[in-house]
Amino acid sequence: MSQEIMNRVEQSCLKADVPEFEIGDTVDVHCLIHEGEKTRTQVFSGTVIARSGSGVREMFVVRRIVAGQGVERKFPVHSPRIAKVDVKRSAVVKRAKLYYLRDRVGKAVRLKERRR
């Protein structure tokens, strides 16, 4: 009974147009930033290294290199603060989580591109 109620509440919070992307894709995540009265869009570009959860609780992790340091950011898929997710390129991967990229530097971070 309580599970059914939770499912109904979650259905109202789901986005209708969920972006389609996979692990290994290089994406641009457009985030809405609220600063006082103003709202602006900030783009976070990087490689999707993980997806987890389901329904409203579905999350994805994007990793990029900034000034020689690895930066990872975790985003909720159904968040209203995510304006859109643009897929720039896709890669061929054999794993569900690409945590091994954390230990790699330079050209070793590159992934083989998937032809569409």
VENSUL-V432670 format. One record per run of one state. SS is the DSSP state (h for helix, s for strand, l for the rest). FROM is the first residue (numbers start at 1). LEN is the number of residues. Records with the same first field share a line. If there is no record, write none. Layout:
SS: FROM-LEN + FROM-LEN
This chain:
l: 1-1 + 14-12 + 36-2 + 53-2 + 58-1 + 67-2 + 77-5 + 90-1 + 92-7 + 104-2 + 110-3 + 114-3
h: 2-12 + 55-3 + 99-5 + 106-4
s: 26-10 + 38-15 + 59-8 + 69-8 + 82-8 + 91-1 + 113-1
